[in-house]
Amino acid sequence: MKQTKQTGVALILTVILLLILSVMAVSLIFLAQSETWSSLSYRLMDQARDVAEAGIDGTANYLQYSYTPPASSGLDPVSNYNLSPTTVSYSVNGNPVPYPITVTYNNSPVILSTNSNVSSNYPSSTAVSNFRASNSNTTGSLAAGNTAISYSTYAVLLNMRTVTIDLLSGSPTPVQATLQTWLITSDATVSGSPNAQVELSAILEREVTPAFNYAAFAVSQGCSALQFGGGGKTDSYDSSVYAATGILTISMSGGNVGTNGNLTTKGSPTTIGGSLSTPRTGVGTCSTSNVTAWQDNGGTVTGGLTQLPQSVAYPTPIIPAPGTTNLDMGTGWNCPTGANAISTANGYQGNCATSGNDYYLPPGNYGDIKLNGKAVVHLSPGQYNINSFQEAGANTGLIIDQSPCSSPCVVGIDPSPGNGPVILNVTGNSVTGSVVDLTGNSVQNPTLIPTLFQMMYAGTGTVSLKGGTGASGLMYAPKASYSFNSAGGNWYGAVVGQTMTDMGGATINYDRNLQNQYFIIGNYMLSSFTWKKY
């Protein structure tokens, strides 16, 4: 049989094997290089996004604290803007805006910009210059290793409206505020090889919120900011239904409470007939280093816990200066000499009048008001700018008169004073003890419409309250400490304070109708983040 020669086959196989190994080696090198470039690109993209976020945060910070929104008059009047509700379709830098535009200037979107690709379009040249000058906020460069990442931002005004705030002004004239919604876009760019570019957008908005959204709210961020014990509780009712039907219907829900700190409950049957809202979390022992949401030493929160995204800020009310006339009302007290001695000095209609132990005081400016013995003071609709108010006896009381006036009507008092709020603006200068003490016969507002009696206080003193069958009102003192000193009494309305204590078993009946009345401007919210990479 003839044998085939195979000389040189081994050499050929070796060359083929070496070729395959070479190809594999080159592929691995390219793969490793590709992974390196991919990792670098990912790192740069991630760093660019971080820098873009810095631009968003800086611009939001500028708009919140350095920018002045348009007002009804001045250098940047609202009248310069077209506030037509018609939707305007447009894009900026080739990117469609995801929200309808209701604000334009010169038929174009209203823009503040430090981005070279997007021009500012704003009625006030000063606002444009200030936005550009805030380099640390709206444009700049940040180091990332050996690389510098530059960023620039622009803000598009999506929505603007003027609202009237008729609470906390300390004046019969309501305060106007301008609320805006901005779309902030931040571009971050890494120059060199490879390039990386990120565009990040977010919505900055500020809305109004009910001033009295809770039966009780404590602004304090510490332990026991809210304390309920001894059978104290909350529930709710609707004053508009009561006013229409005369039937008081209490619901064991809706009596929500809130705090920036901790709720402490002690002893059954202490019950929060609603939810607890706080930015804190957890149920358990509260300490300075670990502020929990709820420290439960006995008690129930029927609506559970709601975590707030941030602390709630309540603005300090503006309180007019009090008068200098101190009133120490007791048995046999007489109005100051002259039928119009008080009202003339204060510029109000109506006179001070007396009927036995009942004293009828017209709106005006007073110093310290103190009730002794069996003195009962009647207040009619209007503003009372005072230094302090004290019920010094168990039989003293405060009555809120509405139309028709309490029978019998007293000569010197308008027999039809009309319905409207009694506003007690309290200064509290150099007061020992409680700035407001309503622990005699409390306050009698039999309408159970809490808006008809409002007490405003900007100081850090204490306020003592007492519940009763007709104790109804709004207490707004975000820096003060409240306490309820009644056993089993009722307070119809809502309270806002730095801290609030109800250890005597009082019930706070929250008026659900307050959610439709009296608003304050809420916190700025930054949301709706979207991003793109190039």
HUHU-V982127 format. One record per residue. SS is DSSP state (h for helix, s for strand, l for the rest). D_CENTER is the distance of its C-alpha to the mean C-alpha in Angstrom with 2 decimals. Layout:
ss={SS SS}
d_center={D_CENTER D_CENTER}
This chain:
ss={l l l l l l l l h h h h h h h h h h h h h h h h h h h h h h h h h h h h h h h h h h h h h h h h h h h h h h h h h h h h h h h h h l l l l l s l l l l l s h h h l s l l l l l s l l s s l l s s l l l l s l l s s l l s s l s s s l l l l l l l s l l l h h h h h h h h h l h h h h s s s s s s l l s s s s s s s s s s s s s s s s s s s l l l l l l l l l s s s s s s s s s s s s s s s s l l l l l s s s s s s s s s s s s s s s l l l l l s s s l l l l l l l s s s s l l l s s s s s l h h h h h h h l l l l l s l l l l l s s s l l l s s s s l l l l s s l l l s s s l l l l s l l l s l l s l l l s s s s l l s s l l l s s s l l l l l l l l l l l l l l l l l l l s s s l l l l l l l l l l l h h h h h h l l l l l l s s s l l s s s s l l s s l l s s s s l l l l s s s s l l s s s s s l s s s s l l l l l s s s s l l l l l l l l l l l l l l l l l l l l l s s s s s l l l l l l l l l s s l l l l l s s l l l l l h h h s s s s s l l l l s s s s l l l l l l s s s s s s s s s s s s s l l l l l s s s s s s s s s s s s s l l l l s s s s s h h h h h l l s s s s s s s s s s s s s s s l}
d_center={103.76 102.51 99.66 96.81 96.06 92.40 92.73 89.48 87.11 85.41 84.71 83.17 80.95 79.84 78.95 76.95 75.11 74.33 73.08 70.74 69.46 68.95 66.96 64.83 64.30 63.31 60.89 59.32 59.01 57.32 55.06 54.13 53.50 51.40 49.32 48.95 47.83 45.49 43.96 43.67 42.14 39.59 38.75 38.44 36.31 33.99 33.87 33.32 30.32 28.86 29.51 28.00 24.79 24.94 25.23 22.17 20.09 21.70 21.16 17.47 17.29 19.38 17.42 14.15 15.93 19.38 19.41 19.12 18.38 21.06 21.09 23.35 25.92 26.91 28.12 25.84 25.72 24.15 27.66 28.92 27.22 28.46 25.64 28.05 26.74 29.86 29.42 30.97 32.53 32.95 32.98 32.33 34.86 36.31 33.17 31.77 28.10 26.66 24.38 25.73 25.65 24.76 24.96 28.32 30.27 34.07 33.88 32.37 29.01 26.89 27.06 26.55 28.89 30.75 32.55 36.24 36.42 33.61 33.86 31.09 30.85 28.63 29.56 28.94 31.38 29.49 26.39 28.83 30.53 27.44 26.26 29.76 30.01 27.06 29.48 27.81 24.72 26.17 29.77 32.10 34.12 33.74 36.70 37.34 40.59 43.26 41.29 38.88 36.16 34.94 31.76 30.53 27.55 26.75 23.70 24.17 21.97 21.67 19.71 18.67 17.95 17.42 15.19 15.73 13.21 15.54 13.59 13.29 15.97 18.74 21.05 22.58 21.80 18.44 16.45 16.50 14.30 15.40 13.49 15.52 16.36 18.74 21.32 22.19 25.65 27.31 31.09 32.66 36.47 39.05 42.32 45.68 47.30 45.68 42.95 39.46 36.65 33.19 30.69 27.07 24.40 20.67 18.02 15.15 12.76 9.61 8.99 7.93 6.55 8.45 7.85 10.37 10.09 12.14 15.42 14.28 11.35 12.42 10.44 13.76 14.52 18.11 20.61 20.74 17.31 17.93 21.64 23.54 27.31 30.51 29.76 26.29 24.39 21.82 22.64 21.79 23.52 23.20 23.95 25.08 27.71 28.81 29.20 31.30 33.43 33.42 33.04 30.30 29.49 27.52 26.09 25.91 22.94 19.47 18.82 15.99 14.54 11.84 11.69 11.13 14.91 17.80 19.06 22.69 24.89 28.45 31.34 32.03 31.31 27.78 25.68 22.06 22.72 19.92 17.88 16.20 12.97 12.63 12.90 16.35 19.48 22.80 24.48 26.71 27.39 24.56 25.45 24.07 25.08 23.96 20.83 21.12 18.81 21.32 24.41 26.64 29.49 30.14 27.81 26.33 23.04 24.29 21.52 21.39 18.73 15.84 14.76 11.19 11.59 9.61 8.13 4.71 4.54 5.51 7.95 11.51 13.46 16.61 19.55 23.01 26.01 27.83 31.45 34.41 36.06 35.79 36.60 38.32 39.01 41.62 44.78 46.74 44.02 44.68 42.62 43.36 46.67 46.74 45.37 42.63 42.14 38.40 37.47 39.59 38.05 34.52 35.36 34.54 36.80 38.12 39.78 39.36 41.56 42.81 44.37 45.60 42.69 40.14 38.67 37.03 34.82 33.79 30.44 30.68 30.21 31.42 31.58 31.73 32.36 34.28 35.85 39.05 41.64 41.03 39.09 36.64 34.60 33.63 30.79 30.82 28.09 26.85 25.19 26.43 25.68 27.01 27.26 27.37 28.36 30.70 32.49 35.41 37.42 37.29 38.54 36.20 33.43 30.98 31.46 29.28 31.87 31.47 34.18 36.87 36.95 38.10 41.82 43.91 42.34 43.21 45.09 42.97 39.81 39.10 40.18 37.53 34.44 32.41 29.19 25.96 23.36 24.49 21.91 22.59 21.27 22.27 23.17 24.81 27.19 29.82 29.28 31.00 29.54 26.74 25.19 24.96 27.43 27.77 30.04 33.18 33.18 29.43 28.12 29.85 27.97 30.27 28.56 25.83 23.45 20.68 19.47 22.94 22.19 19.09 19.08 16.97 17.58 16.42 18.87 19.42 22.12 22.55 22.21 24.80 24.63 27.26 27.22 29.90 31.11 29.36 26.54 23.65 20.67 17.04 16.45 13.49 14.19 11.56 14.57 17.24 19.05 19.74 22.84 24.60 28.31 29.87 31.96 31.27 29.50 26.79 23.57 22.48 18.87 15.79 14.80 11.91 13.47 14.06 16.61 18.12 21.74 23.73 27.13 29.28 28.86 26.71 25.00 21.53 22.00 18.72 19.15 18.18 18.62 15.34 13.65 15.55 14.87 12.59 9.52 6.89 6.12 3.57 5.00 8.73 10.63 14.36 16.53 19.93 22.16 25.82 28.80 32.47 35.40 38.60}
